[in-house]
Amino acid sequence: MDDELTVHTPTGSYRGAHAPRSQTGTVVLHQGIPYAAAPFGEHRFAAPALPEPADGVRDCTAPGPPAPQGELLLGAARWTPGSPLDCLVLNVWSSARAGDQAPVLVWIHGGAYLVGSASEPTYDGTRLAETGLVVVGINYRVGFEGFGHVPGRPDNRGLLDQIAALRWVREHIPAFGGDPGNVTVAGESAGAGSVAALMAMPGARGLFHRAIAHSPPGDMVHTGTARLVSERFAQTLGVPLEAEALAALPPEKILEATEEVLTRTDADGRRTRSMTCFAPVVGGPELPEAPLEAIARGEASGIDVLTGHNLHEYRLFSELGQNVGVDDEQALQRKCSRLGLGPDEVAAYREIRPELSPRDLYVHIMGDAVFGEFTLRLAETHAAAGGHAHVFRLTLESPALRGRLGACHALDLPFAFGTLESELGAFLLGGEPADTHRALSRRLMNSWHDFAATGDAGWPPVTTGATPVKIWDEADELHSHDPSPAREIWRGIDLAPK
């Protein structure tokens, strides 16, 4: 029995267990495999280092620790000051065996670049593994540890962790039955933003062949902005912005400063930050230019792309406690000006949705500004440069909170993983999933499998003349051209990093 559950790799042997959610009984789960050394002590704020080789057979039957993080999202990993710090670990779900050539899907979790882990129940890869994929879920450094600017240390350490995990996959995945020549990176929200960044990073070239990006945010910052954010962090911490001074602080002190920055309020008592204060940093050697710029030049034209977004993305935030603070048309104009939209663009939105209050129209616009427009530009820019890209839009609406969430951010996750019964799934679906929900989940999972295996998601790709959109709902639709009336409003609006 142990022979069946033990995998022998070039750097060690790992004992797993039968995945408890496997309906076929064929999926084996290995958890907490280190792909890099603990990013603390001599490795604090440094690029990921190789882990110690496994001595004997390592027990991989329990989740590894998450990266240090606060509590922000439903179902997110819980970290405490007593948690182990060897957090650069990954999980593998596989029904394949050594010698097979199964397509590989590497999952990069979301969480506003602040929270998350590969072991969250929503991201259980069992059902996807039963479709024939080898699924790898990875932890990476988040928050200041992963994305804060520290002089003399590399930026984008969280992205460098992801690259280290992809290198581990290239070397070790054949032992789990996976094909290192057919690797798809996939992510949602900050995970999808990471996917877009990886497409532009020199250090990631050749490590993956396809990319799935659900709701990628266009939120990225230049090096000067990243330094300004870190200077404010150092002031909050009461230390100079120097590697040694910051490395001397325990992770919980960094997290306390993060919480303080995120909850600062303006003169009206409103929070000054909507979601996060960290994002990929553009302009250094790790990520020399913005992803859309690199993709436009054809740097990633050989990578197949599947990307899309949900119809009411921003409602997850506006309906779950964020004070949007848009009381009238004047406030709407003021808020939208920060997005690069002038009076004409706001008037065009008002013409499209005349029935919405100023607050609700702003929430609608924010969904396009943060997620929707970047998603579509990613696909269209890739296609214009000779790449292959498919686009979807989830319009199924959540019944939770009396329908206020709509087709909100993250609603796609339990469907894509077949984890409708997870805590997040049960909340978003208002309890038990219906048969129509299960059927949609199977269609979405099959699309992921087919795309990861062949590069074809099951509907026509984007061309230079048209953006076909697959609509995921209880009854799916296919539009030969993107039906969104807001696309013309965004034409010419700059989405460059801040």
C-alpha positions as CSV (number, residue, x, y, z in Angstrom):
1,M,0.0,0.0,0.0
2,D,2.8,2.4,0.9
3,D,4.5,1.7,-2.5
4,E,1.3,2.9,-4.2
5,L,1.3,6.1,-2.2
6,T,5.0,6.9,-2.3
7,V,6.5,8.9,-5.1
8,H,10.3,8.8,-5.8
9,T,11.7,12.0,-7.3
10,P,15.3,13.2,-8.1
11,T,15.5,15.0,-4.7
12,G,13.6,12.7,-2.4
13,S,10.7,10.4,-1.8
14,Y,7.3,11.5,-0.6
15,R,4.5,9.5,0.9
16,G,0.9,10.7,0.3
17,A,-2.6,9.5,0.9
18,H,-5.7,8.7,-1.0
19,A,-7.6,11.9,-1.7
20,P,-10.6,11.8,0.6
21,R,-12.9,13.5,-2.0
22,S,-12.0,11.1,-4.8
23,Q,-15.2,9.5,-6.2
24,T,-13.1,7.0,-8.3
25,G,-10.7,6.2,-5.5
26,T,-7.8,6.7,-7.9
27,V,-6.5,10.2,-6.8
28,V,-3.5,10.3,-4.6
29,L,-2.8,13.6,-2.7
30,H,0.7,14.7,-1.6
31,Q,0.6,17.8,0.6
32,G,3.2,20.2,2.0
33,I,6.1,19.3,-0.3
34,P,8.8,22.0,0.0
35,Y,9.9,23.5,-3.3
36,A,12.1,26.1,-1.7
37,A,13.7,26.8,1.7
38,A,11.8,28.7,4.4
39,P,12.0,32.4,3.4
40,F,13.1,33.6,6.8
41,G,16.4,33.9,8.6
42,E,19.2,34.3,6.1
43,H,16.6,34.0,3.3
44,R,14.3,36.8,4.5
45,F,13.3,39.1,1.6
46,A,15.6,37.2,-0.7
47,A,14.9,35.2,-3.9
48,P,13.8,31.6,-3.1
49,A,16.6,29.2,-2.2
50,L,16.7,25.4,-2.8
51,P,15.2,23.4,0.0
52,E,17.1,20.7,2.0
53,P,16.9,17.4,0.2
54,A,14.4,14.9,1.7
55,D,16.0,12.4,4.1
56,G,14.4,9.1,3.7
57,V,10.7,9.1,2.9
58,R,9.0,12.4,3.8
59,D,5.4,12.2,5.1
60,C,3.2,14.4,3.0
61,T,-0.2,13.5,4.3
62,A,-1.0,16.9,6.0
63,P,-1.1,20.4,4.6
64,G,2.0,22.6,4.9
65,P,1.8,25.9,6.7
66,P,0.5,29.0,4.8
67,A,2.7,32.1,4.3
68,P,2.3,34.7,7.0
69,Q,-0.9,36.6,6.5
70,G,-3.8,38.3,8.2
71,E,-7.5,37.3,8.1
72,L,-9.2,38.8,5.1
73,L,-11.2,36.3,3.1
74,L,-13.8,33.6,3.8
75,G,-12.2,30.2,3.8
76,A,-8.6,31.6,3.7
77,A,-5.8,29.9,5.5
78,R,-5.3,30.8,9.1
79,W,-1.8,31.9,10.2
80,T,-0.7,32.6,13.7
81,P,2.6,33.8,15.2
82,G,3.2,30.2,16.2
83,S,2.8,28.8,12.7
84,P,5.9,27.2,11.1
85,L,7.7,29.4,8.7
86,D,8.6,26.8,6.1
87,C,5.7,27.9,4.0
88,L,7.0,27.5,0.4
89,V,5.3,24.2,-0.2
90,L,3.0,22.7,-2.8
91,N,0.3,20.0,-3.1
92,V,-0.1,17.5,-5.9
93,W,-3.3,15.7,-6.8
94,S,-2.9,12.9,-9.3
95,S,-4.6,9.8,-10.6
96,A,-1.7,9.3,-13.1
97,R,1.4,7.3,-12.2
98,A,5.1,7.6,-13.1
99,G,5.6,7.0,-16.8
100,D,2.2,8.6,-17.8
101,Q,2.2,11.8,-19.7
102,A,-0.8,13.6,-18.2
103,P,-1.3,17.4,-18.7
104,V,-0.3,19.4,-15.7
105,L,-2.2,22.3,-14.2
106,V,-0.3,24.5,-11.7
107,W,-2.8,26.6,-9.5
108,I,-1.8,30.0,-8.2
109,H,-4.2,31.2,-5.5
110,G,-5.7,34.6,-5.3
111,G,-6.2,36.8,-2.3
112,A,-5.3,40.5,-3.2
113,Y,-1.6,39.6,-3.0
114,L,-2.2,39.6,0.8
115,V,-3.7,36.2,1.8
116,G,-4.3,32.6,0.5
117,S,-2.8,29.2,0.4
118,A,-3.0,26.1,-1.8
119,S,-4.7,24.1,0.9
120,E,-7.9,26.0,1.0
121,P,-10.9,23.7,0.6
122,T,-12.1,25.6,-2.4
123,Y,-8.9,24.8,-4.3
124,D,-9.1,21.0,-3.7
125,G,-7.8,19.6,-6.9
126,T,-9.4,16.1,-6.6
127,R,-12.2,16.6,-9.2
128,L,-9.9,18.1,-11.7
129,A,-7.4,15.2,-11.2
130,E,-10.3,12.9,-11.9
131,T,-10.6,14.5,-15.4
132,G,-7.1,13.4,-16.1
133,L,-5.0,16.4,-15.0
134,V,-2.1,16.4,-12.6
135,V,-3.0,19.4,-10.4
136,V,-0.3,21.2,-8.4
137,G,-1.3,24.0,-5.9
138,I,1.4,26.3,-4.6
139,N,2.0,28.6,-1.7
140,Y,4.0,31.8,-2.2
141,R,4.9,34.8,-0.2
142,V,2.2,37.4,0.1
143,G,1.9,40.9,1.5
144,F,5.0,42.8,2.3
145,E,7.1,39.6,2.6
146,G,6.3,38.8,-1.1
147,F,5.7,42.2,-2.8
148,G,7.0,45.0,-0.6
149,H,10.0,46.9,-1.9
150,V,13.1,46.3,0.2
151,P,16.3,48.1,-0.9
152,G,19.0,45.7,-2.0
153,R,16.6,42.7,-2.2
154,P,14.6,41.6,-5.3
155,D,11.1,42.9,-5.9
156,N,8.3,40.5,-6.7
157,R,9.5,37.8,-4.4
158,G,6.1,36.2,-4.5
159,L,6.4,35.9,-8.3
160,L,9.9,34.5,-7.9
161,D,8.5,31.9,-5.6
162,Q,6.0,30.9,-8.3
163,I,8.8,30.5,-10.8
164,A,10.8,28.3,-8.3
165,A,7.7,26.1,-8.0
166,L,7.4,25.9,-11.8
167,R,11.1,24.8,-11.9
168,W,10.3,22.1,-9.3
169,V,7.4,21.0,-11.5
170,R,9.7,20.7,-14.5
171,E,12.1,18.5,-12.6
172,H,9.7,16.4,-10.4
173,I,6.3,16.1,-12.0
174,P,7.2,13.0,-14.2
175,A,7.3,11.0,-10.9
176,F,3.6,11.9,-10.4
177,G,2.6,11.0,-13.9
178,G,2.7,14.5,-15.3
179,D,4.2,15.8,-18.6
180,P,6.7,18.6,-18.0
181,G,6.3,19.5,-21.6
182,N,2.6,20.3,-21.2
183,V,2.2,22.6,-18.2
184,T,-0.6,25.1,-17.7
185,V,-0.5,27.9,-15.1
186,A,-3.8,28.9,-13.8
187,G,-5.0,31.5,-11.3
188,E,-7.9,33.7,-10.2
189,S,-7.8,37.4,-9.1
190,A,-4.3,38.0,-7.7
191,G,-3.4,34.5,-9.0
192,A,-4.5,35.5,-12.4
193,G,-2.6,38.8,-12.2
194,S,0.4,36.6,-11.3
195,V,-0.2,34.5,-14.4
196,A,-0.2,37.7,-16.6
197,A,3.0,38.8,-14.9
198,L,4.6,35.4,-15.5
199,M,3.9,35.7,-19.2
200,A,6.1,38.8,-19.2
201,M,8.9,37.6,-16.9
202,P,12.2,36.5,-18.5
203,G,12.8,34.0,-15.6
204,A,9.5,32.2,-16.4
205,R,10.1,31.6,-20.1
206,G,9.9,27.9,-21.1
207,L,8.4,26.8,-17.7
208,F,4.8,26.7,-18.9
209,H,2.9,26.4,-22.2
210,R,-0.6,27.5,-21.5
211,A,-2.2,30.1,-19.1
212,I,-5.7,30.3,-17.5
213,A,-6.5,33.7,-16.0
214,H,-9.9,34.1,-14.2
215,S,-10.6,37.7,-13.3
216,P,-7.1,39.1,-13.7
217,P,-6.7,42.5,-12.1
218,G,-4.8,45.2,-14.0
219,D,-3.4,46.4,-10.7
220,M,0.3,46.7,-11.0
221,V,2.8,49.4,-9.8
222,H,6.0,50.9,-11.0
223,T,9.2,50.7,-8.8
224,G,8.8,54.3,-7.6
225,T,5.3,53.6,-6.4
226,A,6.4,50.4,-4.7
227,R,9.2,52.3,-2.9
228,L,6.7,55.0,-1.7
229,V,4.4,52.3,-0.3
230,S,7.3,50.7,1.5
231,E,8.5,54.0,2.9
232,R,5.1,54.5,4.5
233,F,5.3,51.0,5.8
234,A,8.6,51.6,7.4
235,Q,7.3,54.8,9.0
236,T,4.4,52.8,10.4
237,L,6.8,50.2,11.8
238,G,9.1,52.9,13.2
239,V,12.2,51.5,11.4
240,P,14.3,52.6,8.5
241,L,13.6,51.2,5.1
242,E,16.6,48.9,5.2
243,A,16.8,45.1,4.8
244,E,18.5,44.4,8.1
245,A,16.0,46.5,10.1
246,L,13.0,45.0,8.5
247,A,14.4,41.4,8.7
248,A,14.8,41.8,12.4
249,L,11.0,42.2,12.8
250,P,8.8,39.1,13.4
251,P,6.2,38.5,10.6
252,E,3.4,39.5,12.9
253,K,4.8,43.1,13.2
254,I,4.7,43.4,9.5
255,L,1.2,42.1,9.4
256,E,0.1,44.6,12.1
257,A,1.5,47.4,9.9
258,T,-0.4,46.0,6.9
259,E,-3.6,46.0,8.8
260,E,-3.1,49.6,9.9
261,V,-2.4,50.8,6.3
262,L,-5.4,48.9,5.0
263,T,-7.8,50.3,7.5
264,R,-6.8,54.0,7.4
265,T,-9.7,56.3,6.9
266,D,-10.1,59.7,5.4
267,A,-11.8,62.8,7.0
268,D,-15.2,61.3,6.4
269,G,-14.3,58.0,8.2
270,R,-14.1,56.0,4.9
271,R,-11.3,53.5,4.2
272,T,-8.7,55.0,1.9
273,R,-7.8,51.6,0.3
274,S,-10.3,49.4,-1.3
275,M,-8.6,46.0,-1.3
276,T,-4.8,45.8,-1.3
277,C,-1.7,47.9,-1.0
278,F,0.5,45.4,-2.9
279,A,0.8,44.3,-6.5
280,P,3.4,43.1,-9.0
281,V,6.2,45.7,-9.4
282,V,7.1,46.7,-12.9
283,G,10.4,48.2,-13.9
284,G,13.1,46.0,-12.3
285,P,15.0,43.0,-13.7
286,E,12.4,40.5,-12.5
287,L,9.5,42.2,-14.4
288,P,11.1,44.8,-16.7
289,E,7.8,45.9,-18.4
290,A,4.1,45.8,-17.9
291,P,2.6,42.5,-19.1
292,L,0.4,44.1,-21.8
293,E,3.5,45.7,-23.3
294,A,5.5,42.5,-23.4
295,I,2.5,40.6,-24.7
296,A,1.9,43.2,-27.4
297,R,5.5,42.6,-28.7
298,G,4.9,38.9,-29.0
299,E,7.0,37.9,-26.0
300,A,4.4,35.3,-25.0
301,S,2.8,34.5,-28.4
302,G,3.6,30.8,-28.1
303,I,1.5,30.5,-24.9
304,D,-2.2,29.6,-25.3
305,V,-4.5,31.7,-23.1
306,L,-7.9,31.1,-21.6
307,T,-9.2,34.2,-19.7
308,G,-12.5,35.7,-18.6
309,H,-14.3,37.5,-15.8
310,N,-17.6,37.6,-14.0
311,L,-20.4,40.0,-14.9
312,H,-20.7,41.7,-11.5
313,E,-17.1,41.4,-10.2
314,Y,-17.0,44.3,-7.7
315,R,-20.2,43.3,-5.8
316,L,-18.2,40.9,-3.7
317,F,-16.5,43.8,-2.1
318,S,-19.3,46.4,-2.1
319,E,-21.8,44.1,-0.6
320,L,-19.6,42.5,2.0
321,G,-18.6,45.5,4.1
322,Q,-16.6,47.9,1.9
323,N,-17.9,51.5,2.3
324,V,-18.2,52.6,-1.3
325,G,-19.1,56.1,-0.4
326,V,-20.8,57.4,-3.7
327,D,-23.8,59.3,-2.6
328,D,-24.5,61.5,-5.7
329,E,-23.5,62.1,-9.3
330,Q,-20.8,64.6,-8.3
331,A,-19.2,61.9,-6.1
332,L,-19.5,59.5,-8.9
333,Q,-17.6,61.8,-11.3
334,R,-14.9,62.4,-8.7
335,K,-14.4,58.7,-8.0
336,C,-14.4,57.8,-11.7
337,S,-11.8,60.5,-12.5
338,R,-9.3,58.4,-10.4
339,L,-9.9,55.6,-12.9
340,G,-9.1,57.7,-15.9
341,L,-12.7,58.3,-16.9
342,G,-13.8,61.8,-17.7
343,P,-17.4,63.3,-17.7
344,D,-18.1,61.9,-21.2
345,E,-17.2,58.4,-20.3
346,V,-19.3,58.5,-17.1
347,A,-22.2,60.0,-19.1
348,A,-21.9,57.0,-21.5
349,Y,-22.1,54.6,-18.6
350,R,-25.1,56.5,-17.3
351,E,-26.8,56.1,-20.7
352,I,-26.1,52.4,-20.7
353,R,-27.5,51.9,-17.1
354,P,-29.9,54.8,-16.4
355,E,-31.7,52.8,-13.7
356,L,-28.7,52.4,-11.3
357,S,-28.1,54.7,-8.3
358,P,-24.8,56.6,-8.3
359,R,-23.4,54.0,-5.9
360,D,-24.5,51.0,-7.9
361,L,-23.3,52.5,-11.2
362,Y,-19.9,53.0,-9.6
363,V,-19.8,49.4,-8.4
364,H,-20.6,48.4,-12.0
365,I,-17.9,50.6,-13.4
366,M,-15.3,49.3,-10.9
367,G,-15.9,45.7,-12.0
368,D,-15.0,46.8,-15.5
369,A,-12.1,49.0,-14.3
370,V,-10.4,46.5,-12.0
371,F,-11.1,43.2,-13.8
372,G,-13.2,43.2,-17.0
373,E,-11.3,45.6,-19.3
374,F,-7.9,44.2,-18.4
375,T,-9.2,40.7,-19.0
376,L,-10.4,41.5,-22.5
377,R,-7.3,43.5,-23.4
378,L,-5.1,40.7,-22.3
379,A,-6.8,38.4,-24.7
380,E,-7.1,40.9,-27.6
381,T,-3.5,42.1,-27.2
382,H,-2.3,38.5,-27.2
383,A,-4.3,37.7,-30.3
384,A,-3.0,40.8,-32.1
385,A,0.6,39.6,-31.4
386,G,-0.1,36.2,-33.0
387,G,-1.2,34.4,-29.8
388,H,-4.1,32.0,-29.2
389,A,-6.7,33.2,-26.7
390,H,-10.2,32.2,-25.6
391,V,-12.6,34.5,-23.6
392,F,-15.5,33.7,-21.3
393,R,-17.9,35.6,-19.0
394,L,-19.7,34.1,-16.1
395,T,-23.2,35.5,-15.8
396,L,-24.7,33.0,-13.3
397,E,-25.9,34.9,-10.3
398,S,-25.5,34.0,-6.7
399,P,-28.7,33.8,-4.6
400,A,-26.8,34.8,-1.4
401,L,-27.7,38.0,0.4
402,R,-31.0,38.1,-1.4
403,G,-29.3,38.2,-4.8
404,R,-27.2,41.3,-4.0
405,L,-23.9,39.6,-5.0
406,G,-25.0,38.8,-8.6
407,A,-22.2,37.2,-10.7
408,C,-19.6,38.4,-8.2
409,H,-15.9,38.0,-8.0
410,A,-14.8,34.5,-7.0
411,L,-18.2,32.9,-7.8
412,D,-16.4,30.9,-10.6
413,L,-14.0,29.2,-8.2
414,P,-16.2,26.4,-6.7
415,F,-17.4,25.6,-10.2
416,A,-14.0,25.4,-11.7
417,F,-12.7,23.1,-9.0
418,G,-15.9,21.1,-8.4
419,T,-16.0,22.2,-4.8
420,L,-19.5,23.5,-4.6
421,E,-19.9,22.1,-1.1
422,S,-16.9,24.0,0.3
423,E,-17.5,26.8,2.7
424,L,-17.1,29.4,0.0
425,G,-19.3,27.5,-2.4
426,A,-22.1,27.0,0.2
427,F,-22.0,30.7,1.0
428,L,-22.2,31.9,-2.6
429,L,-24.8,29.4,-3.6
430,G,-26.9,29.9,-0.4
431,G,-26.6,26.3,0.6
432,E,-26.8,23.0,-1.3
433,P,-25.9,23.3,-5.0
434,A,-28.7,22.6,-7.5
435,D,-28.4,20.1,-10.3
436,T,-27.9,22.9,-12.8
437,H,-25.0,24.2,-10.7
438,R,-23.3,20.7,-10.7
439,A,-23.8,20.5,-14.5
440,L,-22.2,23.9,-15.0
441,S,-19.3,22.8,-12.8
442,R,-18.7,19.7,-14.9
443,R,-18.8,21.8,-18.1
444,L,-16.3,24.3,-16.7
445,M,-13.9,21.6,-15.4
446,N,-14.0,19.8,-18.7
447,S,-13.2,23.0,-20.5
448,W,-10.2,23.5,-18.2
449,H,-9.1,19.9,-18.9
450,D,-9.5,20.2,-22.7
451,F,-7.6,23.5,-22.8
452,A,-4.8,22.2,-20.6
453,A,-4.5,19.1,-22.7
454,T,-4.8,20.7,-26.2
455,G,-5.0,24.5,-26.0
456,D,-8.6,24.4,-27.2
457,A,-11.2,25.5,-24.7
458,G,-14.2,24.4,-26.8
459,W,-15.2,27.7,-28.6
460,P,-13.6,30.0,-31.2
461,P,-10.5,32.0,-30.2
462,V,-10.1,35.8,-30.4
463,T,-9.1,37.2,-33.7
464,T,-7.9,40.6,-34.8
465,G,-11.4,41.3,-36.0
466,A,-13.6,39.8,-33.3
467,T,-13.7,38.7,-29.7
468,P,-16.0,35.7,-29.3
469,V,-17.3,35.3,-25.7
470,K,-18.4,32.1,-24.1
471,I,-21.2,32.9,-21.6
472,W,-21.2,30.4,-18.6
473,D,-24.6,30.2,-17.0
474,E,-27.2,27.5,-16.2
475,A,-27.8,27.7,-20.0
476,D,-24.5,28.6,-21.8
477,E,-24.4,30.9,-24.8
478,L,-21.7,31.8,-27.4
479,H,-21.5,35.3,-28.8
480,S,-19.4,35.8,-32.0
481,H,-18.6,39.3,-30.8
482,D,-18.3,40.6,-27.3
483,P,-21.8,42.0,-26.5
484,S,-20.7,44.3,-23.7
485,P,-21.7,47.9,-24.6
486,A,-19.0,49.3,-22.3
487,R,-16.1,48.3,-24.4
488,E,-16.2,51.4,-26.5
489,I,-16.1,53.6,-23.4
490,W,-12.7,52.2,-22.4
491,R,-11.1,52.5,-25.9
492,G,-8.1,54.8,-25.4
493,I,-8.1,54.7,-21.6
494,D,-4.7,53.9,-20.3
495,L,-4.3,50.7,-18.1
496,A,-0.6,51.3,-17.5
497,P,0.9,50.5,-14.0
498,K,0.5,53.3,-11.4
